Amino acid sequence: MTMNHRTPVTVIGLGSMGLALAGAFHDAGHPTTVWNRTPAKAAPLTAEGAVLAPSVAAAVGASPLVITCLTTFDDTRAALAPAAAELTGRALVTLNSGSPAGARETAAWADGLGARFLAGAVKNVPAAVGAPDTLLYYSGDRTVFDEYVTTLEVLGGDTVHLGDEADLAALYEMAVGAMLLPALVGFFQGAAALRSRGLEAAGMVRFAGKWLDMIKSLLPVYAAEIDSGDYTDGASSVNLFLAGAAHDAELTRETGVDTSWTAPLDDLVRRAAEAGHGEHSVAALTEMLKKPRRTV
């Protein structure tokens, strides 16, 4: 298929992820128009043949499919405001962070302008854009997804529509994204402990990967327990994790590594035990998280 038969695409926002998105479209043969507040960021793309629009309105008007990759939903609406009249009848796909409420507000804003709205999230790093196993999920107008799914699959082979509710992608983004920082800080704590002994952090990478594989294997088990509300399988019990909390203090004394970031997690485990979940699966912590904590 020649470039002239590919869907024209506009990408608004050329940070590292926006550059990767626009590059993937251009490399796949889609006529690609870009716009960024700092035009110089478009240089790598224009050198390859992408078109830098002189204004955001011109960029939106250039393509039936407009992809935004800005930081938040507020940023997206602010950047597109000068192009409001051009959005009518176009498909608008947002790939940014933000809350479900922000997605709903943006969906209503886009609908009021006559745009067809789809919210999405890229669940990987910029270097992975375009790979067969890269996950992107979307929510909102199903007709937009169905019409442009082949084009959207250029960004990643694992492309999913979650449902017609515009906020689902943001909800899943926050639900899944909540795992990232605790996992990384756990790795950083381990690395700090190794460095305190003069050992290289690189030495734990293979073992940490195996550990993450094990955790991954447990997720379907825990999800089934959470969905059923049956936590009676205590193979990995709350009490087991409660007993392990003391190890953090020992690690601090021995290595000088700051483990204070685990205190709220230890407190969550303690409260679950006090609520009667001590011999239950650690997945019962979900029940504690469902309830706002009482403050004095």
C-alpha positions, 0 to 999 in steps of 0.5 A, spaced: 500 500 500 502 506 498 503 512 502 497 516 499 492 510 501 494 511 508 490 514 513 493 521 514 494 522 522 496 529 526 500 528 532 500 534 537 505 534 542 512 532 541 515 529 548 519 523 547 513 519 547 510 524 542 516 523 537 515 516 538 508 516 536 509 520 530 515 516 528 511 510 528 506 513 523 510 516 519 515 510 518 508 506 517 507 510 511 501 515 514 502 522 511 504 525 518 503 532 520 505 534 527 505 540 532 509 542 538 509 549 542 517 548 541 517 547 533 525 545 534 522 538 537 519 536 530 526 537 527 528 529 527 521 528 524 521 533 518 528 531 516 524 524 515 518 527 511 513 529 516 510 536 516 510 541 521 504 545 521 504 552 523 499 552 528 495 547 532 489 549 528 492 547 521 495 541 524 488 539 526 485 541 520 490 537 516 488 530 518 481 526 520 485 522 525 488 527 531 492 524 536 494 528 542 500 526 547 501 531 552 501 531 560 494 531 562 487 532 560 487 539 562 494 540 558 490 537 552 484 542 552 488 548 553 493 546 547 487 544 542 483 550 544 485 555 538 483 549 534 476 548 537 473 550 530 477 545 526 475 539 531 468 538 528 467 531 525 474 529 526 477 523 531 480 525 537 485 520 541 488 522 547 494 519 549 496 522 556 495 521 563 490 523 568 484 521 572 477 518 570 474 525 571 479 528 567 477 523 561 470 524 562 470 532 562 475 532 556 470 527 552 464 532 554 468 538 551 470 534 545 463 532 544 460 539 545 465 541 539 462 535 535 469 531 535 469 523 536 473 522 542 477 516 544 481 516 550 487 511 550 494 510 554 500 507 552 503 501 557 510 502 555 516 506 554 517 510 547 522 505 545 517 500 545 512 504 540 511 500 534 513 493 537 508 487 536 507 486 544 506 493 546 500 494 549 495 500 548 488 501 551 482 505 549 475 507 551 470 511 548 467 512 541 467 505 539 466 507 532 472 511 532 476 505 534 473 500 529 474 505 523 482 507 525 484 500 529 488 498 523 492 505 524 492 505 531 495 498 531 501 501 528 503 504 535 503 497 538 500 490 536 496 489 543 491 494 541 485 493 546 478 497 546 475 497 553 468 499 552 464 505 550 465 509 557 470 514 556 474 514 562 475 507 562 482 507 559 484 513 565 481 508 570 485 502 568 491 507 567 491 509 574 489 502 576 495 498 573 500 504 574 499 504 581 504 498 581 510 501 578 513 506 583 512 501 589 515 495 585 521 500 582 522 503 589 523 496 592 528 494 587 532 501 588 532 499 596 535 492 594 540 496 590 542 500 595 543 494 600 547 491 595 551 497 594 552 498 602 556 492 601 560 494 595 556 489 590 553 491 584 546 493 583 547 489 576 548 483 580 540 482 582 537 484 575 536 476 573 534 475 580 529 481 581 526 479 574 525 471 576 521 474 582 517 479 578 515 473 574 513 469 580 509 475 582 506 475 575 504 468 576 500 470 582 496 475 579 490 471 576 490 467 583 489 474 587 484 477 582 480 471 583 480 471 590 478 479 590 472 478 585 469 472 589 471 475 596 473 469 598 480 469 602 480 463 606 486 460 602 492 463 606 498 460 603 501 467 603 497 470 609 497 476 612 500 474 618 506 472 614 507 479 611 506 481 618 512 477 621 516 479 615 515 487 616 520 486 622 526 485 617 526 492 614 528 495 621 534 489 621 536 491 614 536 499 616 540 497 622 545 493 618 546 497 612 544 504 613 539 503 608 532 508 609 526 503 609 521 508 612 517 508 605 515 501 607 511 504 614 505 505 610 505 498 607 506 495 614 501 499 617 496 496 612 498 489 613 497 490 621 490 493 620 488 487 616 490 482 621 487 486 626 480 486 622 481 479 622 484 477 616 491 474 619 490 467 616 487 470 610 490 471 603 494 477 603 489 479 597 485 481 603 488 487 603 484 489 598 478 490 603 482 495 607 483 499 601 476 499 599 475 503 606 477 510 607 481 510 613 478 513 619 482 519 622 482 522 629 
